[in-house]
Amino acid sequence: MSSETVTATDDLDEIREELRVVARAVLAKAGAAGPDRRALSAHGWSGLEVAEDLGGAGVTFAETAVVLEELGRAAAASGYLGTVLGVAALTASTGPRRDELLAAVAAGESSVAVALCGADAEYTTRFRLRPSGAGWILSGRAEFVPDAATADRLLVIAADPSDTPVVVCVAPATGLAAVPAPVVAPSTGVAVTAASAVEPTAGLVVTATPVVDESRTLGTVVAGDLTVTGDDLLRFSGDPLAAARGLHDRAALAVACDSLGVAEAMLTATVEYAKVREQFDRPIGSFQAVKHACADMFVQATVARKLVGVALDGDGTAVAMAKSYTGTAAVEVAGAAMQLHGGIGYTWESGIHRYLKRATLNRVLFGTPTAHRRRLARRYR
């Protein structure tokens, strides 16, 4: 490795560390409510991956991953996941409204969400387009879509008649509406909307979906023969199917970054608590059982960070490894944190429940560990 490469790497590491420090301070001040759309834009986070000539910073997902991790560390509510995926979809495509929308997102003037099904571990076709006169008819359904209920623009990944994935940009004027729905408690522990509330009708309906983690906003998107024009369509650059799959992997990796932040927050909180909580006239951190438990939490968080780091520059295989391991690790670390805090850990005031709920949802969002391990197993068939 040349000295120039080493210097460039050191500079990037320093920039990311500065971003981490700033993000941590901003989120600590914002509290559990998290930053709103304007705040995300004011701090430059919405436009991190937007080109500089469109008002963004023109950096990579590695910098975005820092913010995602810090959001998980703070267990903060925000619409940032939808923004990250929306920017990724727009930058990977071309079309008449692309630059305008990217500039609006970077400036905090518009919020976006991508209609990818959060229950899937890999990209699958959920929406389809069929020709109708001079335009197109969009139909389909996707569940557990991050930030769909709060976005003012939806980017729907649909297959055209040749099964080529395209991006359909839908504005509120085309019939977007948020519809409340009753809560259903399935065996997964994740609340969903009643099926009758989201039956296909003419237009596009977005139904808010209550889930176990109150810091997340998910929704069900149903397109019932929605008429769109050619100007509403964006085409992926290069291989469209590979781009759509890459977008779904980006979503899984973004959730893994959030889970990493959750795990490290719980590790730090538990170690600090073990130093000051005394039993039998000595800190509980001096007991071997507590030491071993903290060591196990440290190993899980360290392995998770390594896998996420590799996945930032890796392919779908690396993403599957990171998502499957980190999702499980975050739940286990948060659960151990609750136990090691003793009785106080089970109280509302401790706040640990917020992290455990977030980790629980992250574990299944964009693919369960089992589903991603099944992806990995296919390599050996």
C-alpha positions in Angstrom: 0.0 0.0 0.0 1.4 3.3 -1.0 1.9 6.2 1.3 -0.7 8.2 -0.6 -3.3 5.5 -0.1 -2.5 5.3 3.6 -2.8 9.0 4.0 -6.1 9.1 2.1 -7.5 6.2 4.3 -6.4 8.0 7.5 -8.1 11.2 6.3 -11.3 9.3 5.6 -11.2 7.7 9.1 -10.7 11.1 10.7 -13.6 12.5 8.8 -15.9 9.6 9.8 -14.8 9.9 13.4 -15.7 13.6 13.4 -19.0 12.8 11.8 -19.6 10.2 14.5 -18.8 12.7 17.3 -21.1 15.4 15.9 -23.9 12.9 15.2 -23.7 11.5 18.8 -23.9 15.0 20.2 -26.8 16.0 18.0 -28.8 12.9 18.8 -28.1 13.2 22.6 -29.6 16.7 22.5 -32.6 15.6 20.4 -33.5 12.7 22.7 -35.7 9.7 21.8 -37.9 11.9 19.5 -34.9 12.2 17.2 -34.2 14.8 14.5 -37.0 15.8 12.1 -36.6 16.2 8.3 -35.4 19.7 8.5 -32.8 18.8 11.2 -31.5 15.9 9.1 -31.0 18.3 6.2 -29.5 21.1 8.3 -26.8 18.8 9.6 -26.2 17.6 6.0 -27.2 14.0 6.7 -30.0 13.8 4.1 -27.7 14.7 1.3 -24.6 12.8 2.2 -24.7 10.6 -0.9 -26.3 13.3 -3.1 -23.9 14.9 -5.7 -22.4 18.2 -4.7 -23.9 20.1 -7.7 -27.4 19.1 -6.3 -26.7 20.4 -2.8 -25.3 17.2 -1.3 -21.9 16.2 0.1 -21.1 13.6 -2.6 -19.7 11.0 -0.2 -20.3 7.3 0.0 -22.5 4.9 2.0 -19.7 4.4 4.5 -20.4 7.9 5.8 -24.1 7.3 5.8 -23.5 4.1 7.8 -21.9 6.2 10.6 -25.2 8.2 11.0 -27.3 5.0 10.8 -25.2 3.4 13.6 -25.5 6.5 15.8 -29.3 6.6 15.3 -29.3 3.0 16.6 -27.0 3.9 19.5 -29.5 6.6 20.5 -32.6 4.5 19.6 -33.8 7.7 18.1 -36.9 8.0 15.9 -36.4 9.5 12.5 -37.3 9.1 8.8 -33.7 8.6 7.9 -33.9 5.0 6.7 -36.5 5.9 4.1 -34.3 8.9 3.0 -31.2 6.7 2.7 -33.0 4.2 0.5 -34.7 6.9 -1.5 -31.4 8.6 -2.3 -29.9 5.2 -3.2 -32.7 4.4 -5.6 -32.5 7.9 -7.2 -28.7 7.9 -7.7 -28.9 4.5 -9.3 -31.4 5.6 -11.9 -32.0 8.1 -14.6 -35.1 10.1 -15.5 -36.7 13.5 -15.9 -37.5 14.2 -12.3 -34.4 12.5 -10.7 -32.2 15.6 -10.1 -35.1 17.7 -8.9 -36.1 15.2 -6.3 -32.5 14.6 -5.1 -32.0 18.3 -4.6 -35.3 18.6 -2.7 -34.3 15.7 -0.4 -30.9 17.1 0.3 -32.5 20.5 1.1 -35.1 19.0 3.4 -37.9 20.1 1.2 -39.2 16.6 0.4 -39.2 13.2 2.2 -39.1 9.9 0.3 -39.5 6.2 0.9 -38.9 3.2 -1.2 -41.7 0.6 -1.5 -39.5 -2.4 -0.8 -41.2 -5.2 1.3 -39.5 -5.2 4.7 -40.4 -8.9 5.2 -38.2 -10.0 2.3 -34.5 -11.0 2.6 -34.0 -10.5 -1.1 -35.6 -8.4 -3.8 -38.8 -9.8 -5.2 -41.3 -8.3 -7.6 -44.1 -6.8 -5.6 -45.5 -4.3 -8.1 -46.1 -4.5 -11.8 -46.7 -2.1 -14.7 -48.9 -2.7 -17.7 -49.3 -0.3 -20.6 -52.5 1.7 -20.9 -52.8 4.1 -23.8 -50.0 6.7 -23.5 -49.3 5.8 -19.9 -49.1 2.9 -17.5 -51.2 1.1 -14.8 -49.4 0.3 -11.5 -50.6 -2.5 -9.3 -49.2 -4.4 -6.4 -48.6 -4.5 -2.6 -45.7 -4.3 -0.2 -45.8 -4.5 3.6 -43.5 -3.2 6.3 -42.2 -0.3 4.1 -40.0 2.0 6.2 -41.3 5.6 6.5 -44.0 5.0 3.9 -46.7 6.6 6.0 -44.7 9.8 6.5 -43.1 10.4 3.1 -44.5 12.8 0.6 -42.9 10.9 -2.3 -42.9 7.1 -2.8 -40.5 5.4 -5.0 -42.1 2.1 -6.1 -39.9 -0.6 -7.6 -42.0 -2.2 -10.2 -41.5 -4.7 -13.0 -42.5 -3.6 -16.5 -44.0 -6.0 -19.1 -40.5 -7.3 -19.9 -39.9 -8.0 -16.1 -37.3 -5.2 -16.0 -37.3 -3.4 -12.6 -38.1 0.3 -12.9 -38.7 3.1 -10.3 -42.1 4.7 -10.3 -42.2 8.1 -8.5 -45.6 8.7 -7.0 -46.5 12.1 -5.5 -49.4 12.8 -3.1 -51.4 14.3 -5.9 -51.8 10.9 -7.5 -53.8 9.6 -4.6 -51.4 8.9 -1.8 -53.2 8.7 1.6 -52.4 7.5 5.1 -55.2 5.3 6.5 -55.2 4.1 10.1 -55.8 0.4 10.7 -56.5 -1.9 13.7 -53.6 -3.8 15.3 -53.1 -7.5 14.8 -50.6 -9.5 16.9 -49.1 -12.3 14.7 -46.8 -15.0 16.0 -43.7 -13.0 15.1 -44.6 -10.4 17.7 -44.8 -7.7 15.0 -48.2 -5.9 14.8 -49.7 -5.6 11.3 -52.8 -3.9 9.8 -56.0 -5.7 9.1 -56.2 -7.0 5.6 -59.6 -5.4 5.0 -58.0 -2.0 5.5 -55.6 -2.3 2.6 -57.6 -4.0 -0.1 -56.6 -2.7 -3.6 -58.7 0.3 -4.7 -58.2 2.8 -7.5 -55.1 4.8 -6.6 -52.4 4.3 -4.0 -53.1 3.7 -0.4 -50.5 3.8 2.4 -51.6 2.3 5.7 -49.6 3.0 8.8 -48.5 -0.3 10.4 -48.0 -0.3 14.2 -45.0 -2.4 15.3 -43.3 -3.4 18.5 -40.7 -0.6 18.1 -42.4 2.8 18.5 -39.3 4.6 17.1 -39.9 3.1 13.7 -42.6 4.1 11.2 -43.7 1.4 8.8 -46.5 1.1 6.4 -48.3 -1.1 3.9 -48.4 0.2 0.3 -51.1 -0.9 -2.0 -51.4 0.2 -5.6 -54.8 -0.6 -7.1 -54.6 0.1 -10.8 -53.0 3.5 -10.4 -52.5 5.4 -13.6 -48.9 6.9 -14.0 -47.3 8.6 -16.9 -43.9 8.1 -18.6 -42.5 11.1 -16.7 -43.2 9.2 -13.5 -40.8 6.4 -14.5 -37.1 6.3 -13.7 -34.8 3.6 -15.3 -32.0 2.0 -13.5 -28.6 2.5 -15.0 -26.7 -0.6 -16.1 -28.2 -4.0 -15.1 -31.7 -3.1 -13.7 -32.2 -6.4 -11.9 -28.7 -6.2 -10.2 -29.6 -2.6 -9.2 -32.9 -3.6 -7.6 -31.2 -6.4 -5.7 -28.4 -4.1 -4.7 -31.0 -1.6 -3.4 -32.6 -4.3 -1.2 -29.2 -5.3 0.1 -28.6 -1.7 0.9 -31.8 -1.7 3.0 -30.6 -4.9 4.9 -27.2 -3.4 5.5 -28.7 -0.1 6.8 -30.7 -2.0 9.3 -27.6 -4.0 10.3 -25.8 -0.7 11.0 -28.6 0.4 13.2 -28.4 -3.0 15.1 -24.7 -2.5 15.6 -25.4 0.9 17.2 -28.0 -0.8 19.5 -25.5 -3.5 20.6 -22.7 -1.1 21.3 -25.0 1.2 23.3 -26.2 -1.6 25.5 -22.6 -2.9 26.0 -21.4 0.5 27.1 -24.4 1.1 29.4 -23.9 -2.3 31.0 -20.2 -2.0 31.6 -20.7 1.5 33.2 -23.5 0.2 35.4 -21.4 -2.8 36.5 -18.7 -0.4 37.7 -21.0 1.6 40.0 -23.7 -0.9 41.1 -22.5 -2.5 44.4 -23.5 -5.8 46.0 -21.8 -7.3 49.1 -19.7 -4.1 49.4 -18.1 -4.5 46.0 -19.0 -3.5 42.4 -20.9 -6.2 40.6 -18.5 -5.9 37.7 -15.9 -7.6 39.9 -17.9 -10.9 40.0 -16.7 -13.5 37.5 -20.2 -14.2 36.2 -20.8 -10.6 35.3 -17.3 -10.3 33.7 -18.0 -13.3 31.5 -21.4 -11.9 30.4 -19.9 -8.6 29.6 -17.0 -10.3 27.7 -19.6 -12.2 25.6 -21.4 -9.0 24.8 -18.1 -7.4 23.8 -17.3 -10.3 21.5 -20.7 -10.1 19.8 -20.4 -6.4 19.3 -16.9 -6.7 17.9 -17.7 -9.4 15.5 -20.8 -7.5 14.3 -18.7 -4.4 13.7 -16.2 -6.4 11.6 -18.9 -8.0 9.5 -20.7 -4.6 8.9 -17.3 -3.1 7.9 -16.7 -5.8 5.4 -20.2 -5.5 4.0 -19.8 -1.8 3.3 -17.4 -2.7 0.5 -18.8 -6.2 -0.1 -21.5 -8.0 -2.2 -24.8 -9.6 -1.3 -23.0 -12.4 0.5 -21.2 -10.1 2.9 -24.5 -8.2 3.5 -26.3 -11.5 4.3 -23.5 -12.4 6.8 -23.7 -9.0 8.5 -27.5 -8.8 8.6 -27.9 -12.4 10.0 -25.3 -12.1 12.7 -25.8 -8.5 13.7 -29.6 -8.8 14.0 -29.2 -11.8 16.4 -26.4 -10.2 18.3 -28.3 -7.0 19.0 -31.2 -8.9 20.5 -28.9 -11.0 22.7 -26.8 -8.1 23.8 -29.9 -6.0 24.7 -31.4 -9.0 26.5 -28.2 -9.5 28.5 -28.1 -5.8 29.3 -31.6 -6.0 30.8 -30.6 -9.0 33.0 -27.3 -7.5 34.2 -29.0 -4.3 35.2 -31.1 -6.4 37.6 -34.5 -5.2 38.6 -34.0 -1.7 37.4 -33.4 -3.1 33.9 -37.0 -4.2 33.7 -38.4 -0.8 34.5 -39.7 1.8 32.1 -37.3 4.4 33.5 -34.2 2.5 32.5 -34.9 2.8 28.8 -33.4 -0.6 28.0 -36.8 -1.8 26.7 -36.5 0.8 23.9 -33.3 -0.9 22.7 -34.6 -4.4 23.0 -37.8 -3.5 21.0 -35.7 -1.8 18.3 -33.3 -4.8 18.1 -36.3 -7.2 17.9 -37.8 -5.3 14.9 -34.4 -4.9 13.3 -33.8 -8.6 13.5 -36.7 -9.4 11.1 -36.8 -6.2 9.0 -35.5 -6.9 5.5 -34.9 -10.6 6.3 -34.7 -12.8 9.3 -31.3 -14.3 10.3 -32.7 -17.7 9.0 -33.6 -16.2 5.6 -30.2 -14.6 5.2 -28.4 -17.8 6.2 -30.5 -19.6 3.6 -29.1 -17.2 1.1 -25.6 -18.1 2.2 -26.4 -21.8 2.1 -27.3 -21.6 -1.6 -23.6 -20.9 -2.4 -22.8 -24.5 -1.6 -25.5 -26.2 -3.5 
